[in-house]
Amino acid sequence: MEFRRLGRSGLNISEISYGNWLTHGSQVEEEQATACVRAALDAGITTFDTADVYANTKAEEVLGRALKGERRQSLEIFTKVFWPTGPGGPNDKGLGRKHIMESIDGSLQRLQTDYVDLYQAHRFDRHTPLEETMLAFADIVRQGKALYIGVSEWNADQIAQGAALARELKVPFISNQPQYSMLWRVIESQVVPTSEREGISQIVWSPIAQGVLTGKYLPGQPVPEGSRATDENGSKFIQRFMRDDVLNKVQQLKPLADEAGLSLAQLAVAWVLQNPNVASAIIGASRPEQVHENVKAAGVVLEDELLKKIDEVLEGVVETDPRLTVTP
């Protein structure tokens, strides 16, 4: 495993991080989920990402139990706040002070830890003053409940505004967690340059485009039983890629992966890690062997000629519009 510095901070995280969206507490039985976490640890992954909304708080509980007994100083544990949790009361969502302060305590209890390394705003909240949100995050850092703060799926202007307030409050704002893959490059033109100026790294999710970049979805063929495309929650994210023109292009990437001595999934994960503003790629897994497969992308350097060929193959199906980073 290779490690990278997260933003302009002293925190090092593993190039491959393990995330439990759509798996722990929902798709995968706890015994299997624990086996995947053990596989991640065995592979050298030290960074684990979750959120209170995943499986309506159950994912945090499963991860907390799976990591119990591990040396806390050897782990980086991340979670997030924004989406509705609990019974759905009027303050059970958003980035208001009440929800943030109560949510961090719930997350710490479920994760069985005294602090998280990174606490992230899961989306931008248009209905709450940004000053209120950032002050709540600053207080959580000063209380020792989180070491650093980050965001997820904020656009460039929102990141810049948040960073300005963070400097004023002297709180370490160091990361953004966006969707990013060979097929979904909407952060490249605005979010990445802004983040570089502000000392913020990307921790990217869906580097394999919800499984599309594994090549398992074939044009004109039914989707495999039990795959992400059949999952009620995951399918809405994958549908944008489930077009024959996209799936045909993905099949054309296979010779390039073979040329690099990689599987398609490994090529996809290695590709996002070529971006110097990306600190880590989040992988999920329903089976331990998926973890062992994907971690082989760590430390891989793709030659410029190969990157050029990838762009040529995918021409016409890559999404780059920065406006697709949408605030709820």
C-alpha angles and dihedrals in degrees: 000000000000124000133214135194113253109231119309091329141100094249117114119198133182116269087233116047128188119236129185104202111141094002117063113066093008124036099022130052114241095249090056092044090054090049089055091050090049089050090052092051091047089052091055098258109150099168121084125183128195140142137220091242095057106110086346094291096320093104091061090050093051093048091048092054093044092054096042111125094024117124102264094212089060094058137071109206120191130186138167144221134205114078123088117280135172120018093339101254121171092267097040092098144041133039101291116136095251094053094044096048093047094042096055091054091050092048093050091050093049093045091047093228137117093227144006120229093223129021113193136197099231092210138353114274111221091184099058126063108255089225090062092050096047093046090053090051091048091052091051090053092048090050088055094241092119130021098203138007132225142164138227128223096354116152124235096267092048091049091050092050092047092048092052091053091044090056090049091050093040093234122146106247103178114151151044124198111209135160108261134167142133087279100040112051102151093130096059102082102044115000096052097048091046091047092050090054092048097046094249128140130205122242099193129210129203096023087163092050094246090309097309091113091058087073093233093123109077125200113258093007131110115261115258115265113260094015125136090261089065095048114106094223101034098043095074090062096045098047093081088064098041095094124118093236090056095042092049091053091049090055088054089060092066096085089050091052089048090050089055093045091243138118116244090255092051090048090052094050093044089050095060090046090060088073105091091212090061111092097178143001116222116224127188127200142190092189130039092234089064089059092050090049097050099043089066086078091071113109094009115142115204116209119241091243091056092048089052091051091050090054091049093051093047096043110135098022102063116106114219105156107128090204088074089079089092127190111222 
